[in-house]
């Protein structure tokens, strides 16, 4: 007699229950946190910024604060930010910003002399924290962006003075462009806290140099202080240093034979003065030589819309216009706040055109004003350089180095070995 297994139906029931539970778990994993269905995942961002430098990030952060639900994507070609020089940020450059507690903390911190790389890292950290996406890749043209993101309505060019977005939308020709000055920046680091040369030491030193000079001293961090010696040079000297770039700059000492003799002498005199008078000790190998063209320019237009494609473009930062004398970043922060406000209003369809037009007019007026100021400063520098040269030959000089000290500054440390 075969006994019937009365537990068999129960085992089948438990088996089906396990299957149902497993399916429920799979459903939860598929549609739970961190996953979006295909139709949502493929949605194009509302705003694309090309270039994730300080001004672009500043603009995007404010836009995100104003419109928390907006999907903002930055496309940046460099994963590591390459600039590390010191900038001077004015409080007035933050005017018009959105009111936000975290942003206020940042503004208080990023004021006065700030390293460009530090500014970039702080803004980048905040951008990621509030949900802005960063995609590191190279984009060759606007058509590539449109092909990949056909439904994105707003593309912002924050990609610098050689803006790909600007060239693709408004062409190669600028609305205004003029070389104002040619300079050579010697960027180096000093052990400990560096001191800026006083006028009583700067003026007589400049008189025995071949070039007009000025100095910028940054904030000390990690036991070193960034310093920039800026020398105003002629066009021929500038062109002779064309092989020195931001990516691969000449280094004092190893590349001394590539530096024109008169310029080399000016650098040596200044650095010897700082070593003798202020006890300055440079970080070995940190002395970079960078030729820079001080140029004023502006785009022929700052905003362009294509209603038939439901798409608009805007420029911000150096992509829009640029002026020298530490004004480009300050201007960029100022009108970046204006663009964030305009783009925020663009989320309300009937206000977009007027908002972008207002932003464009703001830029036109600001560019005219800043270019005029830059030209005035350039003229003043030329006049001042002439006066310094003249004062060095008159017999009644009051502020000057004696022959012994002047000779010391000219001959000490000829190979930039920075002796202690």
Wavefront OBJ file of the C-alpha trace (Angstrom):
o trace
v 0.000 0.000 0.000
v 1.488 3.333 -1.144
v 1.284 6.126 1.364
v 0.311 9.519 -0.041
v 2.773 12.348 0.670
v 0.484 14.926 2.262
v 3.327 17.551 2.360
v 3.652 17.697 -1.437
v 0.898 20.320 -1.981
v 2.414 22.456 0.760
v 5.879 22.312 -0.842
v 4.377 23.412 -4.180
v 2.633 26.327 -2.442
v 5.877 27.463 -0.761
v 7.720 27.180 -4.100
v 5.268 29.506 -5.818
v 5.437 31.938 -2.914
v 9.236 32.080 -3.304
v 8.867 32.761 -7.018
v 6.420 35.612 -6.338
v 8.714 37.148 -3.671
v 11.695 36.920 -6.058
v 9.756 38.659 -8.822
v 8.757 41.426 -6.416
v 12.387 41.913 -5.396
v 13.478 42.094 -9.029
v 10.774 44.681 -9.690
v 12.018 46.747 -6.724
v 15.630 46.607 -7.915
v 14.617 47.513 -11.468
v 12.521 50.568 -10.594
v 13.915 51.598 -7.229
v 16.589 54.040 -6.222
v 19.332 54.697 -8.782
v 17.476 53.359 -11.828
v 15.301 55.130 -14.336
v 13.123 53.501 -16.981
v 14.432 53.843 -20.524
v 12.078 56.655 -21.481
v 13.209 58.750 -18.475
v 16.861 57.812 -18.788
v 17.000 59.016 -22.359
v 15.537 62.440 -21.576
v 17.888 65.208 -22.692
v 19.086 67.793 -20.142
v 17.315 71.154 -19.971
v 20.618 73.086 -20.057
v 24.040 72.157 -21.391
v 27.117 74.188 -20.443
v 30.167 73.644 -22.641
v 33.141 74.326 -20.397
v 33.247 73.825 -16.623
v 35.563 76.663 -15.616
v 34.863 78.964 -12.639
v 32.488 81.331 -14.470
v 30.469 78.532 -16.071
v 30.150 76.712 -12.750
v 29.196 79.935 -10.957
v 26.423 80.476 -13.506
v 25.199 76.883 -13.452
v 25.124 76.711 -9.646
v 22.913 79.785 -9.429
v 20.622 78.436 -12.142
v 20.253 75.150 -10.241
v 19.499 77.004 -7.004
v 16.818 79.030 -8.782
v 15.420 75.979 -10.588
v 16.076 72.886 -8.408
v 14.228 70.567 -10.822
v 16.225 71.681 -13.856
v 18.530 69.060 -15.365
v 21.891 70.750 -15.926
v 24.797 69.054 -17.679
v 28.346 70.385 -18.010
v 30.626 69.077 -20.730
v 34.303 69.645 -19.998
v 37.277 68.356 -21.966
v 39.815 68.415 -19.098
v 39.337 66.185 -16.068
v 42.128 68.018 -14.244
v 41.949 71.813 -14.075
v 45.301 73.130 -15.314
v 45.434 76.752 -14.182
v 46.923 77.501 -10.786
v 47.707 81.217 -10.730
v 46.465 83.771 -8.229
v 43.512 86.037 -9.008
v 42.027 89.005 -7.229
v 38.243 88.801 -6.803
v 36.365 91.987 -5.947
v 33.265 91.888 -3.720
v 31.346 93.873 -6.325
v 31.725 90.975 -8.784
v 29.239 88.961 -6.725
v 26.494 91.583 -7.119
v 23.155 90.263 -8.361
v 23.755 86.713 -7.142
v 20.944 84.491 -5.944
v 20.395 84.415 -2.174
v 21.409 81.023 -0.772
v 23.111 80.050 2.538
v 25.702 77.717 0.972
v 26.533 80.230 -1.735
v 26.988 82.960 0.878
v 29.554 80.828 2.717
v 31.430 80.387 -0.546
v 31.363 84.098 -1.371
v 32.829 85.019 2.027
v 35.630 82.521 1.511
v 36.396 83.346 -2.141
v 37.211 87.006 -1.803
v 40.440 88.923 -2.392
v 43.462 86.978 -3.653
v 42.454 83.415 -4.521
v 44.169 80.672 -6.475
v 42.326 79.861 -9.677
v 42.526 76.130 -9.000
v 41.113 76.530 -5.489
v 38.207 78.590 -6.812
v 37.526 75.928 -9.446
v 37.597 73.050 -6.949
v 35.267 74.766 -4.477
v 32.721 75.604 -7.181
v 32.989 72.142 -8.703
v 32.354 70.528 -5.334
v 29.246 72.632 -4.712
v 27.945 71.984 -8.240
v 28.136 68.209 -7.773
v 26.652 68.482 -4.300
v 23.466 70.147 -5.570
v 22.969 67.698 -8.437
v 24.725 69.222 -11.443
v 26.204 66.577 -13.738
v 29.708 66.811 -15.235
v 30.629 64.834 -18.347
v 34.321 64.850 -19.279
v 34.804 64.600 -23.015
v 35.894 66.651 -26.003
v 33.232 68.182 -28.247
v 34.313 69.399 -31.678
v 31.211 71.343 -32.677
v 27.685 72.404 -31.783
v 26.250 70.021 -34.392
v 27.714 67.133 -32.390
v 25.875 68.342 -29.288
v 22.582 68.767 -31.130
v 22.899 65.293 -32.600
v 23.466 63.754 -29.169
v 20.939 65.935 -27.309
v 18.290 66.941 -29.883
v 15.705 67.987 -27.269
v 17.967 70.256 -25.188
v 16.641 73.792 -25.544
v 19.520 75.799 -24.061
v 23.240 75.485 -24.820
v 25.593 77.840 -23.000
v 29.125 78.523 -24.206
v 31.355 78.890 -21.152
v 34.359 77.497 -22.986
v 36.801 80.394 -22.844
v 38.279 82.950 -25.206
v 38.598 80.463 -28.084
v 35.006 79.331 -27.599
v 33.858 76.520 -29.875
v 30.242 77.486 -29.200
v 30.844 81.096 -30.220
v 32.638 80.124 -33.419
v 29.917 77.617 -34.333
v 27.036 80.027 -33.756
v 28.254 83.556 -34.585
v 31.354 82.764 -36.662
v 35.075 83.420 -36.398
v 34.856 87.234 -36.626
v 34.711 89.095 -33.317
v 32.740 92.272 -32.770
v 35.855 93.986 -31.376
v 39.469 92.903 -30.924
v 42.608 94.824 -30.010
v 46.005 93.957 -28.502
v 46.626 96.375 -25.637
v 49.855 95.092 -24.118
v 52.261 92.169 -24.210
v 53.440 90.772 -20.916
v 55.506 87.938 -19.507
v 54.385 86.437 -16.216
v 56.931 84.655 -14.032
v 54.841 82.446 -11.771
v 56.617 80.777 -8.892
v 56.181 79.604 -5.304
v 57.947 80.840 -2.192
v 58.577 78.813 0.951
v 56.523 80.194 3.825
v 54.640 83.492 3.655
v 55.933 85.791 0.920
v 55.847 89.575 1.202
v 54.996 91.989 -1.552
v 57.796 94.427 -2.365
v 57.105 97.862 -0.961
v 57.017 100.846 -3.301
v 60.285 102.105 -1.802
v 61.988 98.918 -3.012
v 59.911 98.261 -6.136
v 60.477 101.662 -7.755
v 64.308 101.818 -7.614
v 64.497 98.175 -8.691
v 62.335 98.841 -11.747
v 64.624 101.747 -12.648
v 67.617 99.415 -13.132
v 65.582 96.803 -15.017
v 64.918 96.698 -18.753
v 61.161 96.323 -18.293
v 58.367 97.827 -16.234
v 57.407 95.353 -13.507
v 54.650 94.698 -11.014
v 54.079 91.916 -8.526
v 51.138 89.900 -7.159
v 51.430 87.835 -3.993
v 48.764 85.260 -3.179
v 47.677 83.566 0.025
v 49.972 81.062 1.688
v 48.708 77.458 1.526
v 50.432 74.259 2.638
v 53.580 76.156 3.536
v 54.070 77.922 0.183
v 52.924 81.222 -1.298
v 52.190 81.753 -5.012
v 53.853 84.843 -6.497
v 53.560 86.385 -9.956
v 56.132 88.805 -11.359
v 54.628 90.587 -14.356
v 56.896 92.251 -16.895
v 55.639 94.433 -19.733
v 57.486 93.615 -22.955
v 57.435 94.565 -26.623
v 55.893 92.452 -29.359
v 59.202 90.970 -30.528
v 60.026 89.704 -27.041
v 56.532 88.277 -26.713
v 56.792 86.454 -30.048
v 60.222 85.044 -29.174
v 58.591 83.133 -26.286
v 55.854 81.546 -28.388
v 57.148 78.072 -27.481
v 56.194 78.587 -23.837
v 52.535 77.669 -23.230
v 50.260 77.106 -20.228
v 50.478 73.376 -20.836
v 54.278 73.352 -21.338
v 55.820 76.550 -19.938
v 59.488 77.422 -19.940
v 61.159 76.941 -16.550
v 63.793 79.390 -15.321
v 67.175 77.751 -15.156
v 66.706 74.775 -17.507
v 65.205 76.954 -20.262
v 67.260 80.080 -19.648
v 68.828 79.894 -23.124
v 65.351 80.337 -24.639
v 64.735 83.637 -22.844
v 65.908 86.905 -24.496
v 68.950 88.410 -22.754
v 67.300 91.699 -21.728
v 64.312 89.879 -20.268
v 66.554 87.411 -18.459
v 68.410 90.303 -16.846
v 65.181 91.956 -15.677
v 63.958 88.726 -14.086
v 67.306 88.157 -12.369
v 67.439 91.690 -10.935
v 63.940 91.432 -9.455
v 64.380 87.980 -7.944
v 67.759 88.879 -6.466
v 66.215 91.974 -4.891
v 63.460 89.831 -3.309
v 66.008 87.302 -2.042
v 68.356 89.930 -0.560
v 65.815 92.397 0.874
v 63.023 90.005 1.865
v 64.872 86.715 2.322
v 62.652 85.098 -0.293
v 63.376 81.391 -0.906
v 61.765 80.011 -4.024
v 60.517 76.449 -4.415
v 62.965 74.810 -6.809
v 61.581 74.255 -10.303
v 58.415 76.285 -9.693
v 59.454 79.314 -11.806
v 57.297 79.230 -14.937
v 57.681 81.742 -17.774
v 54.398 82.554 -19.534
v 54.021 85.068 -22.400
v 50.525 86.596 -22.427
v 48.792 88.829 -24.921
v 46.676 91.387 -23.061
v 43.780 91.678 -25.425
v 40.376 93.316 -25.301
v 37.626 91.705 -27.385
v 33.947 90.920 -27.490
v 31.725 88.591 -29.479
v 29.610 90.073 -32.259
v 26.543 88.778 -30.365
v 25.972 87.155 -26.992
v 22.646 85.380 -27.489
v 21.218 83.611 -30.512
v 17.865 81.845 -30.766
v 16.461 79.448 -33.354
v 12.678 79.359 -32.791
v 12.113 76.794 -35.542
v 14.370 74.381 -33.634
v 13.149 75.474 -30.187
v 16.754 76.097 -29.188
v 18.738 79.055 -27.827
v 22.437 79.711 -27.284
v 24.109 82.104 -24.853
v 27.724 83.017 -24.102
v 29.224 83.694 -20.688
v 32.701 84.429 -19.337
v 35.609 84.771 -21.760
v 33.482 83.234 -24.504
v 31.459 86.480 -24.475
v 34.144 89.128 -23.965
v 37.467 89.608 -22.273
v 39.663 92.381 -20.943
v 43.046 92.262 -19.151
v 44.208 93.519 -15.754
v 42.379 90.833 -13.746
v 38.986 92.017 -14.946
v 37.885 89.010 -17.033
v 37.053 86.728 -14.108
v 35.420 89.539 -12.141
v 33.277 90.501 -15.116
v 32.421 86.861 -15.760
v 31.141 86.374 -12.219
v 29.095 89.552 -12.518
v 27.285 88.720 -15.750
v 27.159 85.022 -14.903
v 24.671 85.971 -12.190
v 22.664 87.887 -14.780
v 22.597 84.931 -17.168
v 21.499 82.528 -14.408
v 18.579 84.822 -13.668
v 17.647 85.091 -17.352
v 17.807 81.330 -17.941
v 15.730 80.738 -14.835
v 12.980 82.918 -16.260
v 13.269 80.939 -19.485
v 11.668 78.038 -17.670
v 8.543 80.212 -17.950
v 8.107 80.074 -21.724
v 6.517 83.483 -22.273
v 9.372 85.349 -20.527
v 12.396 83.768 -22.193
v 12.929 86.038 -25.190
v 12.680 89.233 -23.152
v 14.977 87.835 -20.440
v 17.718 86.837 -22.881
v 17.433 90.187 -24.655
v 17.888 91.959 -21.323
v 20.983 89.855 -20.628
v 22.405 90.708 -24.053
v 21.918 94.454 -23.492
v 23.566 94.188 -20.077
v 26.609 92.574 -21.706
v 26.828 95.148 -24.498
v 26.974 98.002 -21.983
v 29.379 96.209 -19.649
v 31.746 95.291 -22.500
v 31.891 98.902 -23.741
v 32.642 100.190 -20.258
v 35.290 97.593 -19.410
v 37.086 97.881 -22.754
v 37.278 101.667 -22.322
v 38.735 101.233 -18.823
v 41.273 98.677 -20.105
v 42.419 101.019 -22.883
v 42.863 103.841 -20.355
v 44.962 101.608 -18.082
v 47.081 100.555 -21.047
v 47.784 104.188 -21.952
v 48.652 104.996 -18.334
v 51.116 102.088 -18.153
v 52.856 103.276 -21.310
v 53.189 106.767 -19.863
v 54.387 105.474 -16.505
v 57.035 103.286 -18.151
v 58.324 106.308 -20.042
v 58.488 108.361 -16.818
v 60.420 105.609 -14.991
v 62.964 105.493 -17.826
v 63.304 109.271 -17.772
v 63.733 109.441 -13.989
v 66.628 106.997 -14.203
v 68.769 109.382 -16.240
v 68.143 112.716 -14.496
v 70.858 113.861 -12.032
v 68.510 114.645 -9.121
v 67.276 111.125 -8.349
v 65.964 110.662 -4.796
v 64.934 106.991 -4.693
v 67.568 104.722 -6.231
v 69.902 101.846 -5.407
v 73.580 102.639 -4.914
v 76.102 101.212 -7.379
v 77.153 98.395 -5.044
v 73.638 97.092 -4.405
v 72.565 97.557 -8.024
v 75.568 95.498 -9.120
v 74.685 92.807 -6.566
v 71.143 92.512 -7.931
v 72.494 92.236 -11.486
v 75.165 89.605 -10.831
v 73.949 87.448 -7.907
v 72.566 83.983 -8.701
v 73.197 84.080 -12.493
v 71.788 80.575 -13.076
v 68.669 80.945 -10.905
v 70.011 78.438 -8.400
v 68.396 80.473 -5.598
v 71.340 80.231 -3.157
v 70.552 80.625 0.543
l 1 2 3 4 5 6 7 8 9 10 11 12 13 14 15 16 17 18 19 20 21 22 23 24 25 26 27 28 29 30 31 32 33 34 35 36 37 38 39 40 41 42 43 44 45 46 47 48 49 50 51 52 53 54 55 56 57 58 59 60 61 62 63 64 65 66 67 68 69 70 71 72 73 74 75 76 77 78 79 80 81 82 83 84 85 86 87 88 89 90 91 92 93 94 95 96 97 98 99 100 101 102 103 104 105 106 107 108 109 110 111 112 113 114 115 116 117 118 119 120 121 122 123 124 125 126 127 128 129 130 131 132 133 134 135 136 137 138 139 140 141 142 143 144 145 146 147 148 149 150 151 152 153 154 155 156 157 158 159 160 161 162 163 164 165 166 167 168 169 170 171 172 173 174 175 176 177 178 179 180 181 182 183 184 185 186 187 188 189 190 191 192 193 194 195 196 197 198 199 200 201 202 203 204 205 206 207 208 209 210 211 212 213 214 215 216 217 218 219 220 221 222 223 224 225 226 227 228 229 230 231 232 233 234 235 236 237 238 239 240 241 242 243 244 245 246 247 248 249 250 251 252 253 254 255 256 257 258 259 260 261 262 263 264 265 266 267 268 269 270 271 272 273 274 275 276 277 278 279 280 281 282 283 284 285 286 287 288 289 290 291 292 293 294 295 296 297 298 299 300 301 302 303 304 305 306 307 308 309 310 311 312 313 314 315 316 317 318 319 320 321 322 323 324 325 326 327 328 329 330 331 332 333 334 335 336 337 338 339 340 341 342 343 344 345 346 347 348 349 350 351 352 353 354 355 356 357 358 359 360 361 362 363 364 365 366 367 368 369 370 371 372 373 374 375 376 377 378 379 380 381 382 383 384 385 386 387 388 389 390 391 392 393 394 395 396 397 398 399 400 401 402 403 404 405 406 407 408 409 410 411 412 413 414 415 416 417 418 419 420
